[in-house]
Amino acid sequence: MKQSRLYTVSIHSFFWLFTLASLLPFLFIFIISISSESSINAKGYSFFPSGISFAAYKFLFYDFTEILKAYGVTIFCTILGVILCLFITTLLAYPLSRMELPFRSSISFYIFFTMLFSGGMVPWYLTFTNIIPLKNTLLAMVIPGMLLSAFNVLLMRSFFMNSIPDSVVESAAIDGATEFKIFYKIIIPLSLPIIATIGLFSTLGFWNDWYNCMLFIDNPDLYNIQYLMTKSLTNIQFLLMKSNQSNQVGDILATMPTETVRMALAIIGLAPLLFAYPFFQKYYISGITTGAVKG
Amino acid sequence: MKATKIASIPIADHKIQPASRTQRPFLRKLNKYKWLLIMTLPGIIYLFINNYIPMYGIILAFKNYNYVDGIWGSPWAGFDNFKFLFQSPDAYIITRNTVLYNVAFISINLVLSLLVALLMNEIKDKVISRFYQSTFLLPHIISMVIVAYLVYSFLNVENGLVNRLLALFHIDPIAWYSNPDYWPYILIIVNAWKGVGYSAIIYFAAIIGIDKEYYEAATIDGASKWKQMTRITLPLIAPVITTLTLLAVSGILRSDFGLFYQVPMNSGALLPTTNTIDTFVYRAMIQLGDIGMSSAAGVYQSAVCFVLILGANLAVRKINKQNSLF
């Protein structure tokens, strides 16, 4: 059937509007970050600044240690967190995919129940500050709440059940392979797609985290990049006060292009994700859709 | 009667013997699967610490917590924390905000994302459709901190785009970050901007799963596009819609902490319309140090959500067993 031209055009214009709405805000903060100060004084934040200036970036790169430190924290926590998350999730999901496992339904319920009920944030916070003292440690941005999601376990379990035939495991067992050997020689290589998907979800989770940092970290040296940005949004001077080894803070403050520095910081904080996005978007989309099919 | 009684004796006799034997096969089974069971331990221990200990911590809501005596030693307070919470005006405001925002978010996002998904199905070019999908998803993968920056670039009083545009029409600048009246609209827009792409892709995936033959048959019968959408597509993805909506509804007392904390930039003046149960719990705990009342609010939230999810699931089971969550 031939679609009318008007129909096609209107659908595409609808989608172009949506696309612009999704992308323009990012372009906007980038333009602000390279606007000249005089342009901002005259026209405010504008898509069409009257002058271009990289002063904000020069300013940030002049003393880059704070940002680098925050990135270091984020990268360390992301790598450690993702490895631990994948390790725990796979180890828990695989045995549950074996129907004959003793206590299988009890363990499944134990996991599932955490999706239905929670003790709330206060006892959770006290658990990780009083019982397990993680406050002001890097592990506080890795362990609490972020290592295992019941949903991921169920997702992975159903992948194991649907995509790996029982006969594979059975024949390996007949050949005398131990359960661990079956797990890492057969199951892991066959499950790379789901492992990659959950690894990607968890990478984004750790990379974007500021909540744990806000709750558990008081020491500015341990702030991750997201929380550094949070602090700087309300108070851009924060970036300076943190590194006030010099006693010319007043001087620097006077010359700082406040408005543009803020947006430049946002761009620096966003850049890795934006550059990586074209490469992982395909896997991310297929990840959410496989998750959704399961419900 | 007699016959069954006689017959039952040997059966009962029979039962005793295997019973003593089943002990050993069970142990043997346990032994056979011990490595698999050991593999589950890290996860089980993690959930125990991260989820089950805090569940036990609910007793905090019934205690008069002080740091010296700790969780165990603090004196009991009965329902005083709850009484205190529900007598304060906050309880009503945070409940109202959380529920109303969720109602708005759920309905608006549902309509928008279904619309996007249905129209996306009309795009035959795979490459272009891919491109749209990945751009719509971009807002979803960024952190709320970045969202707060984006919103700030629009709403900053002096330089923000919105106020500058208003100035073109000789409208006085609006102090967005100190006037709570606008925030319901702002937060609804921000939430839709961030979330519609994500749910649209889920619905779209469900739509592509539909057998093409239905549409071919409908086209032969002369059904219009509109008819095809409402009579084929929507009914066939109804289970997905029900499941996702149900999950959202059962979380009606939960809120996205980042959206309500970061985007309004933690502005005190905006609290009447931006304070939700989650931000309230955080502020009561961290800023006021009121452990008793904040955990009471947390228990209130968890308990209601628990009842709602069980209820919602029961309701769906009654209507259509296949659609139920568990």
Interface residues (C-beta under 8 A of the other chain):
Chain A: M1 Q3 Y7 I11 H12 F14 F15 F18 T19 A21 S22 L23 P25 F26 F28 I29 I32 I40 K43 G44 Y45 S46 F47 F87 I88 T89 L91 L92 Y94 P95 L96 R98 E100 L101 P102 F103 I107 Y110 I111 F112 T114 L116 F117 S118 G119 G120 M121 V122 P123 W124 Y125 L126 T127 N130 I131 I132 I143 P144 G145 L147 L148 A150 V153 T178 E179 F180 F183 L204 W207 N208 D209 W210 Y211 L215 Q226 Y227 M229 T230 L233 T234 E259 R262 M263 A266 G269 L270 L273 Y277 P278 Q281 K282 Y284 I285 I288 T289 A292 V293 G295
Chain B: F26 K29 L30 Y33 W35 L36 L37 M39 T40 P42 G43 I44 Y46 L47 I49 N50 N51 Y52 I53 P54 M55 Y56 G57 I58 L60 G70 I71 V116 L119 M120 E122 I123 R130 Y132 Q133 S134 T135 F136 L137 L138 P139 I141 I142 S143 M144 V145 I146 A148 Y149 L150 Y152 S153 F154 N156 E158 N159 G160 L161 N163 R164 W193 G197 Y198 I201 I202 A205 A206 G209 T219 K225 V240 T243 L244 F257 G258 Q262 M265 N266 D278 V281 Y282 M285 I286 I291 S294 S295 A297 G298 V299 Q301 S302 C305 F306 I309 L310 L325 F326
